[in-house]
Structures are given as C-alpha cells and as structure tokens.
Amino acid sequence: RKPDRRPAWAPGGRQVVWQSGPPGEADLVVSRANGRARRLLVRGPGDDAEPAWSPDGSRIAFSSNRAGRRQLWVVAATGG
C-alpha cells in the first residue's frame, strides 16, 4: 500500500482532501486540517486522483478512470 498523497487544501485551509490507497485503486478522503474527522469522500472502481477544491469550497473536482477512461468528475465537498 502506498502512503496517502496529493493533498489539496480547501479555501480557508480548514479542510484537506487527498488520494488514499494504492495507485490504480485510490479513493479520496477528506478531513479537518488537523487530521481529525476523516471520512471517505469518493470510493469507486478504478483510480480517483488529483483532487482540487472549487473556489467557494462547496465542490471537489477530480480525475477518475471509473468509466473506462480518464475523465473529470465533480462531487459535493460533503460527499455524494
């Protein structure tokens, strides 16, 4: 298992999202800036990678190959 990687800080710095899991199978995890209150944000088949927050912090964009090829996806920062 590879370590957590590619963190992206929310606007205001109160939360962080990152890739967790081995390459090719990574999911996205979000937590408070202090590392507490971790929760799985996105889990699915394939590799979810390169998360980035929207300017208002309400959404997170990421790339994923879950549909068979690498595409851009967007999820609410609260999950979904």
C-alpha positions, 0 to 999 in steps of 0.5 A: 500500500502506498502512503496517502498523497496529493493533498489539496487544501480547501479555501480557508485551509480548514479542510484537506482532501487527498488520494488514499490507497494504492495507485490504480485503486485510490479513493479520496478522503477528506478531513479537518486540517488537523487530521481529525474527522476523516471520512471517505469522500469518493470510493469507486472502481478504478483510480480517483486522483488529483483532487482540487477544491472549487473556489467557494469550497462547496465542490471537489473536482477530480480525475477518475478512470471509473468509466473506462477512461480518464475523465473529470468528475465533480462531487459535493465537498460533503460527499455524494 
